[in-house]
Amino acid sequence: MDLSALQRGRVRLYLRILAVSSVIGAIYGMVLTPPGALPPLSMLIGVGNSLLVAGSIAAIEIFLLREGSPAKRLLRLPFAVVVVLKSICYAAIVTAVTKWGSARAWALLFPGSFALAPLAPLDPRTEMVTIGVSLATTLIFVIVLQASGLVGRRTFRDLMLGRYRRPRRERRFFLFVDVVGSTPIAERLGPLQAHNFLAAVFSATAEPIAATRGEIYQYIGDEIVVTWTEAEGRLEARPLHCFFLMEAALRSLKDRFAGQFATEARLRAALHLGEVIAGEVGEQRRAIVFHGDVMNTASRLEQATRDLGVRFIASADALASIGPQADIAATDLGELSLRGRKQPIRASGVDLRP
């Protein structure tokens, strides 16, 4: 079965968590090696217990507790209730694995082999320490996962590594994608349904963004801003194909939008490439931001799509960097005078070839 880009990303994250937990389990098992036992065997049991705990909890967090899953109703509960339910569930998993974990399972399956049976029972003090350490590690894991989900995994990684602690210059593509007719749709649907409509659009376009390795920089009202470094974006013309894949994803859900919102979800967009200054800002809330004319220009180009009746505009700089594409046609729009810019910018309307 072919996995989508989002599914592949979840699987990669799950495997990374298992790998890290294995290392932690091996170290912990070595530290708690009982007298007379072989350290490699104790490490093996530590790895087994860690995999059982991390594998179970990570599967719940990554695959079960997400939008579109059977457990999505749980996500609608108050945050405090979700925390309490998670705590009870995860504490039960940790306690069960600690008391009747991999060592006892292996001892039952292979009685007498490798002298595993003497290692199975833990004294009460060691058992409590093990449960405490496991719960603390689980808490850290859940917090990290939630934080990375709020700011984006790449942004969270860069914040943790301090990549943008000092401002740096980067050449980046910026794709500004706007939902067509969102204002009259909001007036007709009302605030709550308008929110649900935009949430459905953003959810539907997540897969194309992931498939083209784009990074969601921010949501601005009814607008999505996606970015790539120049090196990443030039591969397979990712910024151009991203928009067309987003359109295709929404077309595939046309009946669903018509039935739920009595409207069609359509997009328009603009793409530009240029140099930005990337760096961390903020005190109470840290964030990685991009400053530069390229973002203002991309926003103005997106606004120009309304005046010119073109649903997708790309600047000459962006198209020159990507190069000609066999499946994409570019129609020269000439020099465009954009509000707030002294110098006009050359751009083209972009579409898929028939």
ABEGO torsion letter per residue (X at the ends): XBBBAAAAAAAAAAAAAAAAAAAAAAAAAAAABBBGBBAAAAAAAAAAAAAAAAAAAAAAAAAABBBGBAAAAAAABBAAAAAAAAAAAAAAAAAAAAABBAAAAAAAABBGBGGAAAAABBBAAAAAAAAAAAAAAAAAAAAAAAAAAAAEAAAAAAAAAGAAABBBBBBBBBBBBBBBGAAAAAAAAEAAAAAAAAAAAAAAAAAAAAAAGBBBABBBEABBBBBBBAAAAABGGAAAAAAAAAAAAAAAAAAAAAAAAGBBBBBBBBBBBBBBBBBBBEAABBBBBBBEAAAAAAAAAAAAAAAAGBABBBBAAAAAAAEBBAABBBBBAEBBBBBGBABBBBBBBBBBBX
